[in-house]
Amino acid sequence: MDILILYYSRTGNTESLARQAARGVEQVEGAEARLRRIPCPDGHQPTDGDPEVSIEDLRECRGLLLGSPTYFGGMASAVKRFLEDTSGLWFRGELAGRPAGVFTSTGSMHGGQETTLLSMIVPLIHHGMLITGIPYQQPELAHTQTGGTPYGASHTANGHPRLSRDERELTRALGVRVATIARQLT
């Protein structure tokens, strides 16, 4: 059962979150993380790393974790452009009923994490996906001083590119949650 972890990352922070989400997914029996990246529109691509996403990756996944850095309180234009290219899947309802979660990274604490997460959730709802957040029963959510919201996982860089312990735990918990729900629905 593949869970697609789809992300766009220029500086590596969102990619770090994607890798933590993959660790969470792979804690669930029968679940496999499929890491894919959304290409940079300016051609600035890493020479190594995860393969570029295809529409087939979306078609084949049983769940989705979508990540984007925050730009002016919203998702990156590359992520929005990719989502706009999924209208064929939307028309046929191919993603309806599958669980999805979102994650983001910002440069500062008030950089727009929650608005970015909400901006990514809207097209997934249009696809009929089942949005999963992080419940407050996850202990790190109650005391994090960096990233993490009930809407999804997040990272606050503040000049420190390494994920905090709370950010790692919350991102893995989101991966576990999406994979567990996908398994229950399959």
C-alpha positions as CSV (number, residue, x, y, z in Angstrom):
1,M,0.0,0.0,0.0
2,D,1.8,3.1,-1.3
3,I,1.4,6.4,0.5
4,L,2.6,9.2,-1.7
5,I,4.7,11.9,0.0
6,L,4.8,14.7,-2.4
7,Y,6.8,17.9,-1.7
8,Y,8.4,21.0,-3.1
9,S,11.6,22.2,-1.5
10,R,14.2,24.7,-2.4
11,T,16.3,24.9,0.7
12,G,15.8,21.4,2.1
13,N,13.5,22.2,5.0
14,T,10.3,20.9,3.5
15,E,12.3,17.8,2.2
16,S,13.4,17.1,5.8
17,L,9.7,17.1,6.8
18,A,8.9,14.7,3.9
19,R,11.6,12.3,5.2
20,Q,10.1,12.3,8.7
21,A,6.6,11.7,7.3
22,A,8.0,8.7,5.4
23,R,9.5,7.4,8.6
24,G,6.0,7.6,10.1
25,V,4.3,5.9,7.1
26,E,6.7,3.0,7.3
27,Q,5.9,2.3,10.9
28,V,2.5,1.1,9.7
29,E,2.4,-2.5,8.7
30,G,1.9,-2.9,5.0
31,A,2.5,0.8,4.2
32,E,5.3,2.0,2.0
33,A,6.3,5.6,1.5
34,R,6.7,6.8,-2.0
35,L,8.7,10.0,-1.9
36,R,8.3,12.3,-4.9
37,R,9.3,15.9,-5.5
38,I,7.5,18.6,-7.5
39,P,10.0,20.2,-9.9
40,C,11.2,23.7,-9.5
41,P,9.8,26.0,-12.2
42,D,13.2,27.7,-12.8
43,G,15.0,24.5,-13.5
44,H,16.9,24.6,-10.2
45,Q,16.8,20.9,-9.4
46,P,19.0,18.8,-7.1
47,T,21.1,16.3,-9.0
48,D,20.3,13.6,-6.6
49,G,17.3,12.8,-4.4
50,D,13.8,11.7,-5.0
51,P,12.3,11.3,-8.5
52,E,9.9,13.9,-9.9
53,V,6.2,13.2,-9.4
54,S,3.9,12.0,-12.2
55,I,0.2,11.8,-12.3
56,E,0.5,8.0,-12.1
57,D,2.0,8.4,-8.6
58,L,-1.2,10.1,-7.6
59,R,-3.4,7.5,-9.3
60,E,-1.6,4.6,-7.6
61,C,-1.3,6.0,-4.1
62,R,-3.7,4.9,-1.3
63,G,-3.0,8.1,0.7
64,L,-1.2,11.4,0.2
65,L,1.0,13.7,2.3
66,L,1.6,17.0,0.5
67,G,4.3,19.5,1.5
68,S,5.3,23.0,0.5
69,P,7.3,25.9,1.9
70,T,5.4,29.0,2.8
71,Y,5.5,31.9,0.5
72,F,3.6,35.0,1.7
73,G,1.2,32.9,3.7
74,G,0.4,30.4,0.9
75,M,1.8,27.3,-0.9
76,A,4.6,27.7,-3.4
77,S,3.5,28.4,-7.0
78,A,5.0,25.2,-8.2
79,V,2.7,23.2,-5.9
80,K,-0.3,25.2,-6.9
81,R,0.6,24.7,-10.6
82,F,1.0,20.9,-10.1
83,L,-2.4,20.7,-8.3
84,E,-4.0,22.6,-11.2
85,D,-2.7,20.0,-13.6
86,T,-4.7,17.3,-11.7
87,S,-8.1,18.3,-13.0
88,G,-8.3,15.1,-15.0
89,L,-8.1,13.1,-11.8
90,W,-10.7,15.4,-10.2
91,F,-13.1,15.0,-13.2
92,R,-13.0,11.2,-12.8
93,G,-13.0,11.3,-9.0
94,E,-9.9,9.1,-8.8
95,L,-8.6,10.5,-5.4
96,A,-12.0,10.7,-3.7
97,G,-12.1,8.8,-0.4
98,R,-8.4,8.6,0.1
99,P,-6.8,10.2,3.2
100,A,-4.5,13.2,2.9
101,G,-2.4,15.3,5.2
102,V,-0.3,18.4,4.7
103,F,3.0,19.9,5.9
104,T,4.9,23.1,5.5
105,S,8.1,25.0,6.6
106,T,8.5,28.7,7.2
107,G,11.5,31.0,8.0
108,S,9.8,32.5,11.1
109,M,7.3,31.7,13.7
110,H,4.6,34.0,12.2
111,G,5.4,33.1,8.6
112,G,1.9,31.8,7.7
113,Q,2.1,28.1,8.5
114,E,-1.6,27.6,9.2
115,T,-2.7,29.6,6.2
116,T,-0.4,27.6,4.0
117,L,-1.7,24.3,5.3
118,L,-5.2,25.5,4.7
119,S,-4.4,26.6,1.2
120,M,-3.1,23.1,0.4
121,I,-6.2,21.5,2.0
122,V,-8.7,23.3,-0.3
123,P,-7.8,21.5,-3.6
124,L,-7.6,18.2,-1.8
125,I,-11.1,18.7,-0.5
126,H,-12.2,19.4,-4.1
127,H,-10.7,16.0,-5.0
128,G,-12.9,14.4,-2.3
129,M,-9.9,13.4,-0.2
130,L,-10.3,12.8,3.5
131,I,-8.3,15.4,5.3
132,T,-6.4,14.2,8.4
133,G,-4.7,16.6,10.8
134,I,-2.8,16.0,14.0
135,P,-5.1,15.6,17.0
136,Y,-4.3,17.3,20.3
137,Q,-3.9,13.9,21.9
138,Q,-0.4,14.0,20.3
139,P,1.5,15.4,23.3
140,E,4.0,17.4,21.3
141,L,1.2,19.6,19.9
142,A,0.4,21.0,23.3
143,H,4.0,22.1,24.1
144,T,5.8,22.8,20.9
145,Q,7.8,26.0,20.8
146,T,8.7,25.6,17.1
147,G,6.4,24.0,14.5
148,G,3.3,21.9,14.5
149,T,-0.4,22.6,14.2
150,P,-3.6,20.6,14.3
151,Y,-3.9,21.4,10.5
152,G,-0.7,19.5,9.7
153,A,3.0,19.3,10.4
154,S,5.3,22.3,10.2
155,H,8.8,23.5,10.7
156,T,9.9,26.9,11.8
157,A,13.5,27.5,10.7
158,N,14.3,30.8,12.4
159,G,17.8,30.4,11.1
160,H,18.0,26.8,12.3
161,P,17.4,24.4,9.4
162,R,17.4,21.3,11.6
163,L,14.0,20.1,12.7
164,S,13.2,20.2,16.4
165,R,12.3,17.1,18.3
166,D,8.7,18.2,18.5
167,E,8.6,18.9,14.7
168,R,10.1,15.4,13.9
169,E,7.6,13.7,16.3
170,L,4.6,15.5,14.9
171,T,5.5,14.9,11.3
172,R,6.0,11.2,11.9
173,A,2.7,11.1,13.8
174,L,1.0,12.6,10.7
175,G,2.6,10.0,8.5
176,V,1.4,7.2,10.8
177,R,-2.1,8.7,10.9
178,V,-2.5,8.9,7.1
179,A,-1.1,5.4,6.6
180,T,-3.3,3.9,9.3
181,I,-6.4,5.5,7.9
182,A,-5.5,4.3,4.4
183,R,-5.0,0.8,5.7
184,Q,-8.4,0.9,7.4
185,L,-10.1,2.1,4.2
186,T,-8.4,-0.5,2.0
